[in-house]
Structure formats: C-alpha cells, structure tokens
Amino acid sequence: MRRKWPASNNAGFSSKGLYRAHWFSVERAQEFDYRRGFLCSKNARCAPARHRKTENDVKKTIRAIQYGVGPIGASIARLMREKQAIEIIGAIDTDPAKVGRDLGEIVGATDAPWGVKISSQAKEVLEQAADVVIHSTSSFLPKVMDQLLMCLEAESCVVSTCEELAYPFRTYPELAANLDAAAKDWGVALVGTGVNPGFVMDKLVVTLAAVSQRVEHAKALRIVDAAKRRLPLQKKIGAGMTVEEFRAQAAAGVIKHVGLPESVAMVADSLNLPVEQITETIEPKIATERVQTEYLTLEPGQAAGVHQIARGTSKDGKELVYLELQMYVGAKGPADTISLTGQPNISLVIPGGSPGDIATASLVVNSIPAILDAPAGLRTSRDLPIGFLSPNARP
C-alpha cells in the first residue's frame, strides 16, 4: 500500500499525526511505502531501501574529497583512510603552508605519503566527480554558502561540519531553501553534522523520546573539559582571556559555541513542541585555580571557557526546551545528561561525555553511506539512519 504525502509549509506533525515535509517548498511529493520507506525523487543519487546492502557492505568504493584540512578536517581524513570502502581522491585548502603538499603528511598519517596533493583550486578538485565532499571550513553558514553550492554543482553529496547547517530552517530560512533547491536540481543531498550540534543535544534527545508516550519538556546538559581539546576550540571559547575581553568578544559574536539555537529548533520541531521563541545567553566560566593545557596556561580569575544556555519557549513564555553547555578548561565532572519530562520521565547520562573531536570525525564519516542513500535535498541528522561504517566494510 502506498500513500502520497503532500508537501507542507511547516515542519513537524500535523493535527492528524502525519509527518510533514520541512516548511520550504517541495516540488514533487515523495511516495511512502510502508515496507520500503520514502522513495527517492527521480533525480536523486540514491537507492530505495530494498536495494540497500548490509552495514558491512557499500554499493561501490566511495570517492571522497576533503574540503578544509584544519584540525577537524585532518581528523576526518585520517579516519576515512582507515575505511576500505572510501578512497580519498582530492583535498582542498587555502593555507599556503599546506597547498601543494601531500594530504597524508599534513594530517600526520603514519602511512604517508598518500599521493593526494592539497590544492587551493576548489573548482578543479571538485571536477573529479567525487561521490561525496567532506566539508569542514567554517561554523557559519553565510560564509560557506558559495563553497557548498560549488560542491552541489559538481554533483557531489556533502557532509559538512558547519554548525549552522545542522538545522538552518529557523535561523537562515532563505539560505536553507536555496541549498535544498540546488541539491534537488543536481540530484544530490547534503547534511550538517557533528557531535554538537548533530548528535548529543538534538538527535540523541529525539532518539531517546522514541520510548516516550508524551514529551512536555526536553533538557540536555553537556559539560566538556576543553583542556583536552584542540587549540582553535580553546580560543573559540575564550580560554585565557580576561573577563572583560571575554564579554566584549561574546557581545561581538566572536566567542561562543555555535549551534545551540539550531539544536533547540531541531528538538522542538521533532517533538512537536510549540516553540515560538529561542533565546541564548553566554557567560564566562572563571578559572578558580591555575590550569595548564598543551597550548595555554590559565591563571585564577581568567576566563576558562563558556557557560551557554539556549531556551525554547512557547507563545505564552513557557519553557519547553532547555539546553545548557559548560565548555571550559578544567571542567569538573564532564558528562552528557538528557532529561525528558512527560509520560514517562526519562533520563540518560553518559559519564565523561561524548568525546568531542573524535565523535565529530566519527559522525561525519559514519554519515557518508546515509547521505549517499538519502533523497536529494537538504537533510538533517534527524533524517538520516546513521550507523557505524566498519573499517573493513567492503565495496
């Protein structure tokens, strides 16, 4: 039995309980088969569920390009190298110190050289017709729009670590619509993902709700010890600044963890919570003792990181979603905690928390088979059945 599921201008569930497409326009209604799931649009580079192989197999060797070879891009490239099913065919970066050098050497691989030269000429590299481009250049969607559109025009699927791409439908509705339209025009799919946003404070919250009969309030608390993280992240959260410098940079939008409002929106829409307003506060966590990291030395009284809270409230001001992030050097008791209030009340604690950079690289690489199998368009981590891509998965 098949039903036609109409397009809609609102995300979430209708009053009849039927799932509706994202608010932006959908040119062609997808067909839903109860045994096979959503069917692909005519121009989608994907396959119906009945043709999927087991998680130990992929359809063919996946040709991948790494776009951005910073710390996260390097970690992703090293992990892709471990997968038999993935072949890295190109790399893009504008850093003069990296251009022209071997990718394996730049990422510190023990089996370097790989025979893949890093190039600053993105268009030329993308002409190699990769199956997927792994994009890791910036957290801010407006800054990477041209890069993403170029990848889509090359008819490659995209997995990006851009935090604002994780769920851009409320923050950047026009940019989201443009990306969705371009992806459908070229028959490919793209997604923004990572450990947070993309998993801990949104997808995992929504997944936990699967055992609920009713959810009235969703809360997630993530405490991260940034002392063990990369230098760019420590700088991004203001570690080592004076309190005055921190507040000035936070007011300018420079110091913050990007993505909490996107996670609030994803949770609210997924759980059909009537969130009308999303607010965010950013305060410094102050060092109370001297802390030494591989990169920085913090003295008592300096900013050690961020204490960030995002809330989703209803029209009458009732809090429905609460996300709190404490990410600072020397954090005590790191953990990820999710609490759902409803029928029944549910809580989940991950002692130590999900390991940031490792988890981000893992989520990106494990998302590759899912995005290649997805219908054309802009997708989110909640849409994709992300599993584990084994290193010995065979093409």
N, C-alpha and C positions, 0 to 999 in steps of 0.2 A: 504494500500500500504506500502511495506517495502523496504528499500534500505540497502545494505551493505555499511558501512562506513569504508574505508580502514585505516589501521594504517599508521602513518606518522612519520618522524623524526623531525618534527618541531611543536611547539605549535602555536595556533592562527588560523587564517583563510587562506585558500588557495586563489589563484587568482580568483577562481570561487565562492568564498564566502562560501565554505563548511567548517564546523568546523573540525579541525584535532586533533587527539589524541596527548598527550604530546610526546616530542621527543624520550623518551625511548621506547624500543620495546614493542609491544603488541602482545601476542601470538595468540589471537583469535579476529577477528574483531567482534565488537558488532553490533547487529541489531538495527535499529532505526525504530520505529513505530510512525507515526505522531500523533496517538491518545494516545499512551502509553509511549512514550519516549524511552530512552535506555533500552534494556533488559539486564538482569543480565547474566554473564557468568555462565557456568554450575556449578562451584564450589563456587559461591558467596552465602554468607549467607544473602540473601536479597530477596525481592519480587517485581514483576512487579507492575507498578503503578496501574493497575486495581484492585489489591488486597489491596491497602492501605485503612486504615480507616480514619475517620476524625481526625483533630488535637486534638480532645478531647478524643481520644482513642489510645491505642497502642496495638500491637498484643498479648502481654503477659507481665507479670511482668518482668521488665528488671533487671537482676542480674549484679551488678556493683562492681568493685574493685577500691579503691582509692590507687594509687601508688604515694607516696610522700605526706607528711602531714605537709608541711610548711604553711605559711600564706595563699597562694592561694589555696593549696590543702584543707586546713581546711575550707575555704570559700565555695569551691565547695562541700565538703562533707555535710556541713550544708544545702546547697541548695538542694542537692539530697535527703536529709532526708525529705524535705518538699513535695516531689513528691510521690503521691500514686503509681505511675507506676514503681518506682525504689526501689529496695531492695539492700542495701549495704551488701555484703557478706564477704568482706575482706579488709584489709588495709596493706600497705607496707611502711616501713620507716626504715632507718638505725640509726636514732638518739637513742642512748642508753636511753635517758630520756623519750622516747616515746614507745620503744619496750616493749610489754607485757601489756601495759595499754589499757584501753577502748577508742576506737576512739571518741565516743561522749564526753567523759571527756576531751580528748586532744584538741578537736576543740571548746570547751566551749559551748556545746549544753545545752539548758535548760532542755531537756528531757533525759539527760544522766543518767545512762549508756545505751548504745545501744546493748551491748552483742557482739560487734565486737572488737577483740583484734588486736592491731597493731603488725605486725611481720616483722623481718628483713630478713626472708627467702622467697624471692620473688618467687622462683620456686614452693615452697609448696603452697603458697597462690594462685598462678595462676592455679594450678591443679584443683581448684574448678570449672573450666569451666564457667567463667563469660561470659555474653553476651558482656560486654564492660569493658575496663580498662580505667580509667581516670588517665592520666599520667602527673605529674607536679613536676619534679625533677630538671631540668636544662634548660637554654636558648639555649645551644649549642648542635647541632645535633651530632657531633662526640662523645661527652661524653655520649649520651643516646642511641646510636645505639644498644648496647647489650641488654639494657632494653626493647627497642621497639621490637627487634627481638624475645625476650623471650615471650613477650605478644602475638605476632602474632603466634608463635609456639604453644601457649596454645589455639589457635583458638578463640581468643577474638578480637573483634574490639577495636580500640584505638582512644580516643580523647586526644590529648596532648597539653599542653600549651608551649611546646618548640618552641620558636620564629623562629628558623632557619628551623623548619619543615613546617612552614606556606606555603613556596613556595621555595623548595630547588633545583629546577631544573637547575638553573644557578650557584648557589654558590657551591653546592655539587652534581653534576650530578651522580657520581658513587654511592654515598650513597642513593640518591633518587631511582635510578634504582634497587638497592639491596632491598630496602624496598618494592618497588612496586612488584618485583618478589616474595618476601617472602609472602606478603599479598595475592597475587593471588594463590600461592601454597597452602596456608592454607585456602583459601576461605573466607577471612575477609577483612575489609577495615580500613584504618587509616587516620587521619587528624590532622594537627596542626592548632590551632586557638586561639583566644583571642581577646581582644579589639583592639590591635595594636601590631603586625600585626594580620590580620584575619578579621578585620571589618572596622574601621574608615578610614584608609588611603589606603585601597585597595578594599575590597568587596563593601563598600559603594560608592566609586568612580566609580567602574564598574557598579553598580546598577543604579546610577544617570545617567550614559551615555545611559541608555535604552531609554531615551526620546530625544536623540540626533540623528540627521541625519548624522553628521560628527564631529569627535573629532580630533583636531590638537595638543592640549596641555592639560595636566591634572596637576592640582596643589592641594595639600592638606596642610593645616597648622593646627597643633594641639598645643594648649597652655594648659599646665597642671600645676596646683598648687600642687606640691609634698608635701606640708606641711600636706596635708590630707591623704597621702598615707602611706603604711607600711614602717617600718624601713629598711628592706632589699632593697626596691626600693630606698629610700633616700640615702643609702650607694652606691647603684649601679650607681647613677647619680653623685656621688662625693660631695654631700652636706656636708659642714663643712670642706672641705679640703682647704689648701692654693692653690692659682692659680698654683704655681709650682708643687705641689703634683698632682693636677688635670691633668696638661698637661703630666706629666710623666706617670700617670696611664692610661690616654687616649691613649698615644703612645704605651703602652704595651697591649692595647686591654681590659683592666680591666674595665675602666669607659666608659660606653656607654649604650644607649638604643639599644637592639638587635632587628633587624628585618626590618629596613628601606630599605636596598637593596632588601630584599625579596619582600617588598611591591611594590617597583619600578618595579621589574620584573613582578609581577602579573598584575599590571596595564598595563604595556607596552604590554605584551602578550595578555591580554584580549581585549584591544582596538586596537590591530594590529598596534601599533606604532613601527616603525623600530629602536628600541633602540639597539645600539651596545655596549655602554659602560655605566657602572653605577659607579658613584663616590660618596664619602661620606666625609663630614667634621664634626669635633666635636670640639666645643669650650665651655669654661665655661661661665655660666651666673653668674655674680658677684653680691653678695648681696650689696645693697646700704643703708640698714638700718638693725638694729638688728631684727632678726626673731626667735621666739620661737615655736617649734613644741612639740608634745608629747614626742619625742625622742631626739631632738637636739636643740642646741642654736647656731644660726649663727650671727657672727659679720660682720659689714661692711667690704668689701674687701675680704671676703672669698668666695669660690665657693658655689653657691646656687643650681647648677644643670647643665644640659646640654642644649646647643643650637646646634642641629644636623640637617644637611641638606644633603639629598641624591638627586642626579640628574641622569636622564637617558637621554643620548644624542645619536644622530644619527651618522652615519659614518663620516659625514662632520662637526660634532660638534654642531649641532642644538639641543637645549634643547627641549625635548618632555614631560618629566615627572619631576615634582619638588615637593618634599616632605620635609616639614620643621617641626621639633619638638622642641618646647621650653618646657622643663620639669624641673621646678625648684621650690624651696621652696619660697613661697611668690609671685608667678606669678600673674600678674595683667591681668584682663580680660580673664580668661580661656574660651576657645571655640574651637570648631572644625569647620573649614571652608574648603569647597571644591569648586574649580572653574574649569570649563571645557570651553576651548576655541574652538569654532567650529561653527556649524550650528544647533541650536542657541548657544549663550554663556549662560552658566548656572552656578549658584552659590547656595550653600546651607550652612547655618550657624546653628550650634547647640550651642546656648548660654550656657555657663557653661561647655560645652563639655560632652562627654560620660563618665560616672563615672567609672574610671579605674578598680579597683579591683572588684567592683560589676558587671560591664559589662563583665569582663573576665569570672567570675564564671557563669554568665547568658548564655553567648555564648557557653561555654563548655557544660553545662547541656542541653541547648536547641538544641545542635548539636547531642545529643545522638540518638534520633529517626532517624535522617537523615543519620548518619553513619551506623546504623544498616540496613537501607534500601538501602544503596549505593552498586554499583557493587564492587567486590573485587579489591583491589589495593590501591595505594597511592592517596588520594584525597586532594583537597584544599577547602578552604571556598567558593571560587567562584563556585565550582562544586555542592555544597550542597544547597538544598532548605530549609535553616534554618528558622524555625518559632518559635513559643512560645509553650513550653510544660507546660500546665496548671498544677498547683499543684494537682487538682482533676481529671486529666486525668486518665481514668480507663483502666486497663489491660484487 
